[in-house]
Structure formats: C-alpha cells, structure tokens
Amino acid sequence: MRAFVAVFGREVLLALRHPADTLAAVLFFVLVCALFPFGIGPAPETLARVAPGAMLAAALLAALLPLDRLFGAEAEDGSLDQLLLSGLPPSALAIAKAAGHWVTTGLPLMAATPVAAALLNLPVEAWGAAVLSLALATAVLSLFGTAGAALTLGARRGGVLLPLLVLPLSIPAVIFGAAAIEAAAADLPARPYLLLLGALLAVALPMAPIAAGAALRAE
C-alpha cells in the first residue's frame, strides 16, 4: 500500500512542479468549446443543443494530451524498471498512474466545466450533471488511456496509435455522459445515465489495469 501511495503522490507532485500538461489540457478544452459558436453560429438554441456532446468530446480529447508521456519518460530514463522491481504489482502501478492522471487532468477539467458550459449556453440547471458526467467519463478515459499507454509503450508512432486505441473504447462514455447532460437540461432525471457511466467505470476499473499490467510485464 505504501508503494502505491508513493507512486500516486509522485504523479501528483510531478504535475504540480510541471503544470504545463494540465494547463494545456484545460486550455484545449475551453478553446474547443469556444470555437463552436464560430463554427455553427451564435444562436443560443443551437449551442445548447450541441453543448452536451461537444463538452464530452472536447474533455476526452483534452484528457488524451498527457497520456503519451504517462510511461514514456520513465521508460527512457530507466525508472519504470525500478518501479516494476519495487514489489508493486504492475496492475497496481497502472491503477496508481491512472489515479494520478485523473487527479491532475480530470479534476482541472471538471473545474473548467462551468466556463465551457457558459460558452455553449448550457442551461445552469444542467451544470451539475455536466460536472458529474465529466468526472465519470474522464475517470473511464484515465483507465483505458493507461492501458493504451502501456500497450503502445515502445511502439513506433505510439503517440498516433494511442488515440486510435483509446477513443473507440471511450465512445460509450461520451454517449451516456451527453445523455445525462441532455436529460438535466430538459428537466428530466439524469440519474439513469450517470448510473450507466458508473457501471462503465466499474467494468474498466479491474479490466484496464490488468491489461496495462500485462503489457508492462512484456516490456
């Protein structure tokens, strides 16, 4: 347990010392949402209609940005081998990495959600559902992304392969998250869709670290 906490704390500490990745993800998220009024017009009804899907897609794409360096830098300097020899199981190492990615990327994206919602004219009543949807969707992406980063570690053009591997797995998170926001905006219950997102997270939680651990053992 101590090794797990140490790896997680190291991820958070590195993000605090070098906040460029987190800042880039948040700015990407906000800027993509800000571009939609220029692309589809400033009509409030149109913006509100596309807001749920636009926010989920932009957030997941933004969360992808730091993933290609999740294991890459440590593999280059040899510290990944030391982590694997520390006694911490590779699957637990993957969970710690995924948790660190979510805390340093998912939480800042959640904090920026009201700004993106305002830019897309999302009704205020749906902002809470939007924050919860992004929390669960980014957690799913962190798990699948960690598995993808481990599988593409050392591969040629791994940065290109990673989105192609992870994004299709994240489509259900986009669908359920957008449906929850749409339901809240229409004054309908968002809970069923949030529960589906939670179920997806429950499936990803054991499966993704096992896949990532197997990939790390093979390196």
C-alpha positions in Angstrom: 0.0 0.0 0.0 2.9 2.4 0.8 4.4 1.8 -2.6 1.0 2.5 -4.3 0.6 5.8 -2.3 4.2 6.7 -3.2 3.7 6.3 -6.9 0.4 8.2 -6.8 2.0 11.0 -4.8 4.9 11.2 -7.2 2.5 11.6 -10.1 0.7 14.4 -8.4 3.9 16.1 -7.3 5.4 16.0 -10.8 2.2 17.6 -12.2 2.4 20.3 -9.6 6.0 21.0 -10.4 5.4 20.9 -14.1 1.9 22.2 -14.7 2.2 22.6 -18.5 0.4 19.4 -19.3 -2.5 20.2 -17.0 -2.7 23.8 -18.3 -2.6 22.6 -21.9 -5.5 20.1 -21.4 -7.7 22.8 -19.7 -6.9 25.4 -22.3 -7.6 22.9 -25.1 -11.0 22.0 -23.5 -12.1 25.6 -23.1 -10.8 26.7 -26.6 -12.5 23.9 -28.4 -15.8 24.8 -26.7 -15.2 28.5 -27.5 -14.8 27.6 -31.2 -18.3 26.1 -31.6 -20.1 29.4 -31.6 -17.9 30.5 -34.5 -18.5 27.2 -36.4 -22.2 26.7 -36.0 -23.4 30.3 -35.2 -24.2 32.1 -32.0 -27.9 31.0 -31.9 -28.5 30.1 -28.2 -30.8 27.2 -29.0 -28.3 25.7 -31.4 -25.5 26.0 -29.0 -27.5 24.5 -26.2 -28.4 21.5 -28.4 -24.8 20.6 -29.3 -23.4 21.5 -25.8 -23.6 18.1 -24.2 -21.8 16.2 -26.9 -19.3 19.0 -27.6 -18.3 19.2 -23.9 -17.8 15.4 -23.5 -15.9 15.1 -26.8 -13.7 18.1 -26.0 -13.0 17.0 -22.5 -12.0 13.4 -23.5 -9.7 14.8 -26.3 -8.1 17.2 -23.8 -7.5 14.4 -21.3 -5.7 12.4 -24.1 -3.0 15.0 -24.4 -0.8 13.9 -21.4 -1.3 10.2 -21.9 1.5 9.5 -24.3 4.0 10.6 -21.6 2.4 8.5 -18.9 5.1 5.8 -19.1 7.3 7.1 -21.8 9.6 9.4 -19.8 10.1 6.7 -17.1 10.8 4.1 -19.7 13.5 6.3 -21.3 15.4 7.0 -18.0 15.0 3.5 -16.6 12.8 4.5 -13.6 10.0 2.4 -14.9 12.1 -0.7 -14.5 12.8 0.3 -10.9 9.1 0.8 -10.2 8.4 -2.7 -11.6 11.1 -4.1 -9.4 9.8 -2.3 -6.3 7.4 -5.1 -5.4 4.3 -3.2 -6.5 2.3 -5.4 -8.9 2.2 -4.0 -12.5 -1.6 -3.7 -12.3 -1.4 -1.7 -9.1 1.2 0.5 -10.7 -1.2 1.1 -13.6 -4.0 2.0 -11.1 -1.7 4.5 -9.4 -0.8 6.0 -12.7 -4.5 6.2 -13.8 -5.5 7.8 -10.5 -2.6 10.3 -10.8 -3.7 11.2 -14.4 -7.3 11.7 -13.3 -6.4 13.9 -10.3 -4.1 16.1 -12.4 -6.2 16.2 -15.6 -9.8 15.1 -14.8 -10.2 17.4 -11.8 -9.0 20.5 -13.6 -11.3 19.7 -16.5 -14.2 19.5 -14.0 -13.3 22.9 -12.6 -13.3 24.3 -16.1 -16.7 22.8 -16.9 -18.8 25.9 -15.9 -16.7 28.1 -18.2 -17.3 25.6 -21.1 -21.0 25.3 -20.2 -21.4 29.1 -20.3 -19.6 29.4 -23.7 -22.0 26.8 -25.1 -25.1 28.3 -23.5 -25.9 25.2 -21.5 -28.7 25.8 -19.0 -27.5 26.4 -15.5 -29.7 23.6 -14.3 -27.6 21.1 -16.2 -24.2 22.3 -14.9 -24.2 19.9 -12.0 -24.9 16.9 -14.3 -22.2 18.1 -16.6 -19.6 18.2 -13.8 -20.6 14.6 -12.7 -20.6 13.3 -16.3 -17.2 14.7 -16.9 -15.9 13.3 -13.7 -17.0 9.8 -14.5 -16.1 10.0 -18.2 -12.6 11.3 -17.6 -12.1 8.5 -15.0 -13.0 6.0 -17.6 -10.6 7.6 -20.1 -7.8 7.6 -17.5 -8.2 3.9 -17.0 -8.5 3.0 -20.7 -5.8 5.5 -21.5 -3.4 4.0 -19.0 -3.9 0.6 -20.6 -3.4 2.1 -24.1 -0.3 3.9 -23.0 1.2 0.7 -21.6 0.2 -1.3 -24.8 1.8 1.3 -27.1 4.9 1.8 -24.9 8.0 1.4 -27.1 5.9 1.2 -30.3 6.8 3.3 -33.3 4.4 6.2 -33.7 2.9 5.3 -30.3 1.5 8.8 -30.0 -0.6 8.2 -33.1 -1.7 4.7 -32.1 -2.8 5.7 -28.6 -5.8 7.8 -29.6 -6.8 5.2 -32.2 -6.8 2.6 -29.5 -8.4 4.6 -26.6 -11.0 6.8 -28.3 -13.2 3.9 -29.6 -13.4 2.5 -26.1 -14.5 5.9 -24.8 -17.5 6.2 -27.1 -20.0 4.7 -24.6 -18.7 7.3 -22.0 -19.5 10.1 -24.5 -22.9 8.7 -25.2 -24.0 8.2 -21.6 -22.4 11.5 -20.4 -24.1 13.5 -23.1 -27.4 11.8 -22.5 -27.2 12.7 -18.8 -26.5 16.4 -19.6 -29.3 16.5 -22.1 -31.7 15.0 -19.6 -30.8 17.5 -17.0 -31.1 20.4 -19.4 -34.6 19.1 -20.3 -35.5 18.9 -16.6 -35.6 15.1 -16.8 -33.8 12.6 -14.5 -30.1 12.3 -15.3 -29.5 9.6 -12.7 -30.0 6.6 -15.1 -27.4 7.8 -17.5 -25.0 8.6 -14.6 -25.5 5.1 -13.3 -24.6 3.7 -16.7 -21.4 5.8 -16.6 -20.7 4.4 -13.2 -21.3 0.8 -14.4 -18.8 1.5 -17.3 -16.3 2.8 -14.8 -16.9 -0.4 -12.7 -16.1 -2.5 -15.7 -13.0 -0.5 -16.6 -11.6 -0.5 -13.1 -10.5 -4.1 -13.0 -10.0 -4.7 -16.7 -7.8 -1.8 -17.7 -5.2 -2.2 -15.0 -4.9 -6.0 -15.7 -4.3 -5.2 -19.4 -1.9 -2.5 -18.6 0.0 -4.7 -16.1 0.3 -7.5 -18.7 1.7 -5.0 -21.2 4.2 -3.7 -18.7 5.4 -7.2 -17.9 6.0 -7.8 -21.6 8.2 -4.8 -22.0 
